[in-house]
Amino acid sequence: MSPLSSRSRGRARRSADRRPRRRAPRWARWCTALGAVLVLVSGVALGGAKVLVQAATSKVTQQDLLGSAAPERQHQSITGAKNILLVGLDARPGQDSSDLVRSDSIILLHIPADHSRAYLVSLPRDSLVTIPAYDNGKVAYRGGENKINAAFAFGSQGLTGATALSHGFELLALTVQKVTGITPDAGAIIDFQGFKQVVEVLGRVCMYVDEKTTSIHVGKDADGNPAKPYKINPDGTVNHRIAGVTPNVYAKGDHCFTPAEALDFVRQRDLLANRDYDYGRQRHQQQFIKAVMKQVVEDGLDSPTKLPGLLSAVGKAMTVDDGGIPLEDWAFAMRNIKPDEITTIKTNNGTFNSRSVPGVGSAEILSDTSLELLRAVRDDTVEDFVAAHPTWVSADGPTATPSPGSSD
């Protein structure tokens, strides 16, 4: 696979010159801010405040991410069904810069041709796939069978900054295209710290917790001081409990989270009550996406004090490839999609279907029905799939609407 064009590389270099190198947290930067900003600016567009739409979209960092995986940009329009590839990265604090960075969250945001609603479909990061051969101009990858989250790492190896993001995303997009037949119409990489600022502007996020969730990262010692409750291995897994430290526990039910609590909650996968690990975390991230977007639309757009901060925070929270369609057009097309009209769907129906693969380890095998779901995304027949497989839709549970000031 040839590297990006000279124009694209120059565009990536200019992006790198304009901003400092980013460090992704180890958990998902979970790929939601593009949907959030589109819903946000769509709401503004619906209100007729064109200047605010322009202000919001002008703050978004734009870069060629899809590369050769993109459709013909000069022929693109906002009509018809659209698929947006959302990607989060897995870089642990203090990780050696020479280590390969794997994508931690991979989500397809599908918008049907009538633009009436949206669907979120997460691809398990451990899905066994064939990654195509690729040359990023620095290191060549010969291709082969591996977990899908390795595609970003192989595409970006030997590179840094914006160029690494472009090539890593391109190989991941080519891999998704090979597995699903879907050519993404746009894409985004999310900056965790930037998205945290969105939550901070909102002040809190209210949502339903569908299972008891124990934090492996945040707790308190006997004196009530913040402390780490578990010793964590270099790969991010749990080693052992630290004596004298009580972990944070998020009980099943309605909660209004502070920014720190919310982001800790969606980070958890190891000690979930239902022992559903990555599927549970995927579901919680999707639920959190919808909760944040709902509060952005309901609380932020009507608040003259919050709106400027939200526009700035959401715009800075991502690096976006608009696929040749201006973000203002994306916003207009999605103006009627409300957070409650976003359906989240579970691959493999939320159950594990793994096997050990020599040289790869334990990998998730996408079931025949999961492949049928991905074909439905490609063919814009997701509504029919949902009707035939209602249990594959993730339930959000009761809507959390505690009184103002509540911090359950």
Phi, psi and omega per residue, in radians:
M1 nan 2.281 -3.100
S2 -1.359 2.678 3.110
P3 -1.213 3.118 3.122
L4 -1.097 2.752 3.100
S5 -1.142 2.836 3.136
S6 -1.065 -0.614 3.100
R7 -1.102 -0.730 -3.133
S8 -1.187 -0.712 3.138
R9 -1.131 -0.666 3.115
G10 -1.133 -0.668 3.113
R11 -1.104 -0.709 3.118
A12 -1.143 -0.732 -3.133
R13 -1.120 -0.687 3.129
R14 -1.123 -0.654 3.097
S15 -1.109 -0.696 -3.130
A16 -1.147 -0.633 -3.128
D17 -1.209 -0.487 -3.047
R18 -1.418 -0.359 -3.074
R19 -2.496 2.692 -3.114
P20 -1.202 2.777 3.109
R21 -1.092 2.374 -3.093
R22 -1.664 2.644 3.000
R23 -2.081 2.118 3.123
A24 -1.440 2.543 3.026
P25 -1.254 2.912 -3.063
R26 -1.216 -0.557 -3.140
W27 -1.487 -3.071 -3.072
A28 -1.053 2.312 2.813
R29 -1.439 0.324 -3.003
W30 -0.037 0.573 2.615
C31 1.014 0.643 -3.053
T32 -1.994 -0.296 -2.960
A33 -1.181 -0.484 3.082
L34 -1.072 -0.827 3.076
G35 -1.045 -0.695 -3.132
A36 -1.123 -0.792 -3.098
V37 -1.202 -0.605 3.123
L38 -1.169 -0.747 3.088
V39 -1.142 -0.706 -3.139
L40 -1.047 -0.997 -3.077
V41 -1.241 -0.427 3.061
S42 -1.137 -0.712 3.089
G43 -1.099 -0.681 3.092
V44 -1.137 -0.742 -3.131
A45 -1.080 -0.698 3.137
L46 -1.080 -0.570 3.116
G47 -1.394 -0.079 3.060
G48 1.516 0.122 -3.093
A49 -1.560 1.321 -3.065
K50 -1.034 -0.627 -3.116
V51 -1.113 -0.580 3.116
L52 -1.271 -0.610 3.059
V53 -1.063 -0.817 3.133
Q54 -1.115 -0.658 3.129
A55 -1.134 -0.703 -3.121
A56 -1.193 -0.856 -3.067
T57 -1.225 -0.469 -3.133
S58 -1.201 -0.320 -3.114
K59 -1.569 -0.110 -3.120
V60 -1.419 2.245 3.053
T61 -1.246 2.098 -3.122
Q62 -1.943 2.438 -3.046
Q63 -2.741 2.627 3.062
D64 -1.279 1.872 3.125
L65 -1.861 -0.655 -3.037
L66 -1.323 -0.506 3.116
G67 0.932 -2.228 -3.106
S68 -1.270 -0.136 3.087
A69 -1.486 -0.105 -3.092
A70 -1.395 2.680 2.994
P71 -1.223 3.001 3.091
E72 -1.104 1.902 -2.984
R73 -1.136 -0.624 -3.059
Q74 -1.226 -0.231 -3.127
H75 -1.902 0.211 -3.060
Q76 -1.461 2.511 3.025
S77 -2.423 2.921 -3.069
I78 -1.479 -0.082 -3.136
T79 -1.350 2.736 3.095
G80 1.496 3.099 3.132
A81 -1.180 2.569 -3.118
K82 -2.337 2.539 3.077
N83 -2.239 2.182 -3.118
I84 -1.976 2.232 3.130
L85 -1.631 2.090 -3.129
L86 -1.942 2.257 -3.001
V87 -2.320 2.321 3.009
G88 -2.005 2.708 -3.047
L89 -1.917 2.773 -3.121
D90 -2.119 1.529 3.071
A91 -2.159 1.989 -3.074
R92 -1.286 2.592 3.078
P93 -0.967 2.292 3.123
G94 1.405 0.087 -3.118
Q95 -1.122 2.417 3.107
D96 -1.048 2.311 -3.081
S97 -1.114 -0.302 3.120
S98 -1.462 -0.215 3.127
D99 -1.234 2.562 3.093
L100 -1.262 2.375 3.131
V101 -1.764 2.101 -3.109
R102 -1.745 2.589 3.083
S103 -1.273 2.338 -3.073
D104 -1.726 -0.510 3.104
S105 -2.282 2.310 3.120
I106 -2.311 1.977 -3.049
I107 -2.239 2.337 2.986
L108 -1.725 2.121 3.051
L109 -1.731 1.935 -3.083
H110 -1.805 2.273 3.092
I111 -2.056 2.009 -3.126
P112 -1.081 2.915 -3.046
A113 -1.054 -0.537 -3.126
D114 -1.457 -0.039 3.093
H115 0.953 0.580 -3.091
S116 -1.574 -0.376 -3.087
R117 -2.751 -3.039 3.133
A118 -2.554 2.738 3.113
Y119 -2.239 2.407 3.052
L120 -1.909 2.148 3.116
V121 -2.172 2.039 3.135
S122 -1.584 2.351 3.014
L123 -1.675 2.106 3.138
P124 -0.955 2.349 -3.052
R125 -1.163 -0.369 3.140
D126 -1.668 0.216 -3.130
S127 -1.060 2.294 3.118
L128 -1.367 2.128 -3.101
V129 -2.459 2.977 2.983
T130 -1.748 2.056 3.138
I131 -1.617 2.209 -3.089
P132 -1.229 2.761 3.061
A133 -1.083 2.582 -3.032
Y134 -2.762 2.410 3.082
D135 -2.124 2.010 -3.110
N136 -1.589 0.149 3.139
G137 1.588 -0.210 3.123
K138 -2.103 -0.834 3.138
V139 -2.340 2.312 3.116
A140 -1.664 2.383 3.050
Y141 -1.938 2.243 -3.013
R142 -1.476 -0.069 3.112
G143 1.530 2.812 3.113
G144 2.705 -3.118 -3.109
E145 -1.467 2.271 -3.138
N146 -2.873 3.121 3.047
K147 -1.273 2.548 -3.032
I148 -1.102 -0.498 -3.119
N149 -1.257 -0.170 3.089
A150 -1.382 -0.285 -3.074
A151 -1.072 -0.774 3.127
F152 -1.065 -0.714 -3.118
A153 -1.118 -0.802 -3.120
F154 -1.175 -0.563 3.127
G155 -1.263 -0.525 -3.045
S156 -1.769 -0.060 -3.033
Q157 -1.047 2.377 -3.139
G158 1.484 -0.069 -3.093
L159 -2.005 2.885 3.102
T160 -2.391 2.909 3.017
G161 1.064 -2.551 -3.063
A162 -1.103 -0.580 3.134
T163 -1.137 -0.678 3.094
A164 -1.109 -0.722 3.124
L165 -1.087 -0.770 -3.106
S166 -1.074 -0.856 -3.072
H167 -1.283 -0.655 3.093
G168 -1.083 -0.783 3.140
F169 -1.149 -0.702 -3.110
E170 -1.057 -0.803 -3.132
L171 -1.179 -0.642 3.081
L172 -1.116 -0.753 3.126
A173 -1.102 -0.690 3.090
L174 -1.131 -0.618 3.108
T175 -1.188 -0.800 3.089
V176 -1.032 -0.733 3.120
Q177 -1.071 -0.736 -3.123
K178 -1.161 -0.687 -3.085
V179 -1.333 -0.694 -2.955
T180 -1.904 -0.324 -3.018
G181 1.375 0.117 -3.098
I182 -1.634 2.183 3.002
T183 -1.681 1.920 -3.091
P184 -1.063 2.420 3.102
D185 -1.518 -0.312 3.113
A186 -2.849 2.965 -3.137
G187 -2.734 2.880 3.124
A188 -2.719 2.536 2.946
I189 -1.977 2.385 -3.002
I190 -1.871 2.400 3.074
D191 -1.652 2.022 -3.061
F192 -1.041 -0.859 -3.098
Q193 -1.092 -0.627 3.095
G194 -1.125 -0.743 -3.136
F195 -1.210 -0.553 3.082
K196 -1.044 -0.604 3.114
Q197 -1.141 -0.547 3.068
V198 -1.054 -0.813 3.139
V199 -1.132 -0.656 3.139
E200 -1.136 -0.644 3.087
V201 -1.141 -0.705 3.104
L202 -1.172 -0.544 3.121
G203 1.689 -0.603 3.139
R204 -2.915 2.897 3.052
V205 -2.299 2.161 -3.129
C206 -1.786 2.259 -3.112
M207 -2.751 2.961 3.117
Y208 -1.700 2.215 3.072
V209 -1.619 2.054 -2.983
D210 -1.597 -0.044 3.055
E211 -2.780 2.634 3.094
K212 -1.034 2.252 -3.051
T213 -2.240 2.120 -3.134
T214 -1.808 2.264 -3.110
S215 -1.394 2.354 3.025
I216 -1.697 0.001 -3.051
H217 -1.985 -0.487 -3.002
V218 -2.231 2.330 3.101
G219 -2.843 -2.968 3.124
K220 -2.366 2.549 3.091
D221 -1.479 -3.041 -3.066
A222 -1.087 -0.419 3.135
D223 -1.625 0.068 3.125
G224 1.474 0.187 3.139
N225 -1.528 2.577 3.109
P226 -1.022 2.376 -3.132
A227 -2.721 2.741 3.104
K228 -1.391 2.172 -3.085
P229 -1.433 -0.330 -3.077
Y230 -2.384 2.583 2.968
K231 -1.423 2.222 -3.059
I232 -1.890 2.340 3.090
N233 -1.218 2.813 3.122
P234 -0.982 -0.482 -3.140
D235 -1.513 0.086 3.090
G236 1.616 -0.058 3.127
T237 -1.492 2.866 -3.097
V238 -1.373 2.340 3.049
N239 -1.695 -1.087 3.111
H240 -2.795 2.823 3.113
R241 -1.311 2.447 3.104
I242 -1.599 2.148 -3.078
A243 -1.066 2.448 3.059
G244 1.471 0.007 -3.135
V245 -2.020 2.234 3.115
T246 -1.721 2.108 -3.111
P247 -1.276 2.700 2.975
N248 -1.147 2.398 3.100
V249 -2.214 2.222 3.123
Y250 -1.824 1.840 -3.059
A251 -1.287 2.749 3.087
K252 -1.100 2.334 -3.139
G253 2.373 -3.030 -3.131
D254 -1.318 2.398 3.104
H255 -2.442 2.564 2.889
C256 -1.985 1.897 -3.040
F257 -1.571 2.521 2.842
T258 -1.242 2.870 3.111
P259 -0.942 -0.771 -3.116
A260 -1.138 -0.732 -3.138
E261 -1.153 -0.755 -3.098
A262 -1.089 -0.792 -3.094
L263 -1.262 -0.498 3.017
D264 -1.193 -0.722 -3.128
F265 -1.044 -0.853 -3.070
V266 -1.305 -0.128 3.111
R267 -1.438 -0.325 -2.954
Q268 -1.406 2.470 3.061
R269 -2.523 -0.370 -2.960
D270 -1.426 -0.627 -3.017
L271 -2.091 0.712 3.084
L272 -1.300 2.498 -3.061
A273 -1.031 -0.661 -3.102
N274 -1.508 0.041 3.119
R275 0.916 0.722 -3.123
D276 -1.800 0.088 2.912
Y277 0.776 -2.117 -3.039
D278 -1.045 -0.625 3.129
Y279 -1.152 -0.673 3.086
G280 -1.129 -0.755 3.125
R281 -1.130 -0.736 3.079
Q282 -0.973 -0.819 -3.108
R283 -1.104 -0.743 -3.137
H284 -1.155 -0.664 3.105
Q285 -1.126 -0.747 3.126
Q286 -1.113 -0.730 3.111
Q287 -1.110 -0.683 3.132
F288 -1.167 -0.689 3.072
I289 -0.927 -0.902 -3.076
K290 -1.132 -0.669 3.139
A291 -1.122 -0.755 3.133
V292 -1.135 -0.820 -3.118
M293 -1.079 -0.665 3.135
K294 -1.108 -0.727 -3.141
Q295 -1.271 -0.558 3.049
V296 -1.043 -0.813 -3.098
V297 -1.239 -0.777 -3.023
E298 -1.410 -0.647 -3.057
D299 -1.773 -0.592 -3.006
G300 -1.475 -0.718 -3.027
L301 -1.195 -0.451 -3.127
D302 -1.672 0.082 -3.089
S303 -1.931 1.893 3.131
P304 -1.133 -0.355 3.118
T305 -1.470 -0.582 -3.119
K306 -1.519 -0.548 -2.973
L307 -1.011 -0.842 -3.137
P308 -1.021 -0.732 3.128
G309 -1.148 -0.647 3.117
L310 -1.171 -0.779 3.124
L311 -1.023 -0.744 -3.132
S312 -1.211 -0.819 -3.078
A313 -1.153 -0.790 -3.131
V314 -1.142 -0.726 -3.120
G315 -1.113 -0.577 -3.106
K316 -1.517 -0.099 -3.002
A317 -1.462 0.047 -3.012
M318 -2.615 2.806 2.905
T319 -2.028 2.148 -2.939
V320 -2.131 2.444 2.891
D321 -1.925 1.940 -3.044
D322 -1.379 -0.002 3.093
G323 1.194 0.310 -3.135
G324 1.579 0.047 3.097
I325 -1.935 2.079 -3.108
P326 -0.943 2.495 -3.114
L327 -1.037 -0.536 3.089
E328 -1.073 -0.642 3.115
D329 -1.238 -0.682 3.046
W330 -1.005 -0.805 -3.113
A331 -1.069 -0.762 -3.131
F332 -1.124 -0.739 -3.103
A333 -1.127 -0.557 -3.074
M334 -1.717 0.251 -2.998
R335 -1.099 -0.427 -3.086
N336 -1.669 -0.030 -3.129
I337 -1.493 2.047 3.113
K338 -1.718 2.738 3.138
P339 -0.948 -0.616 -3.134
D340 -1.233 -0.186 3.139
E341 -1.782 0.333 3.050
I342 -1.822 2.065 -3.098
T343 -1.785 2.272 3.100
T344 -1.784 2.369 -3.048
I345 -2.176 2.415 -3.098
K346 -1.602 2.185 2.940
T347 -1.271 2.624 -3.092
N348 0.938 0.379 3.134
N349 0.951 0.501 3.073
G350 1.295 0.284 3.133
T351 -2.070 2.694 -3.079
F352 -1.405 2.418 3.128
N353 -2.457 1.198 -2.972
S354 -1.958 2.779 3.020
R355 -2.615 2.772 -3.140
S356 -1.455 2.283 -3.118
V357 -2.092 2.144 3.135
P358 -0.937 2.277 3.122
G359 1.423 -0.153 -3.121
V360 -2.072 -0.661 -3.076
G361 1.712 -2.760 -3.138
S362 -1.308 2.097 -3.078
A363 -2.204 2.638 3.129
E364 -1.513 2.298 3.133
I365 -1.799 2.104 3.112
L366 -1.209 2.212 -3.113
S367 -1.243 2.910 3.110
D368 -1.047 -0.638 3.137
T369 -1.229 -0.597 3.060
S370 -1.125 -0.705 3.089
L371 -1.152 -0.591 3.053
E372 -1.111 -0.719 3.088
L373 -1.038 -0.794 -3.126
L374 -1.156 -0.605 3.048
R375 -1.154 -0.600 3.106
A376 -1.156 -0.649 3.048
V377 -1.098 -0.778 3.137
R378 -1.083 -0.722 -3.012
D379 -1.653 0.034 -3.115
D380 1.042 0.807 3.073
T381 -2.176 0.544 -3.091
V382 -1.114 -0.621 3.120
E383 -1.019 -0.729 3.114
D384 -1.151 -0.685 3.125
F385 -1.098 -0.787 -3.129
V386 -1.086 -0.704 3.119
A387 -1.095 -0.621 -3.120
A388 -1.465 -0.350 -3.099
H389 -2.352 1.142 -3.046
P390 -1.081 -0.482 -3.109
T391 -1.279 -0.203 3.131
W392 -1.403 -0.151 3.099
V393 -1.439 2.259 3.122
S394 -1.313 2.209 3.100
A395 -1.433 2.335 3.135
D396 -1.459 -0.338 -3.090
G397 1.413 -3.094 3.124
P398 -0.979 2.626 3.103
T399 -1.449 2.220 -3.121
A400 -1.393 2.041 3.121
T401 -2.377 0.947 3.112
P402 -1.132 2.851 -3.119
S403 -1.170 2.723 3.140
P404 -0.947 2.421 3.122
G405 1.603 -0.206 3.134
S406 -1.192 2.437 3.075
S407 -2.452 1.137 -3.030
D408 -0.845 nan nan
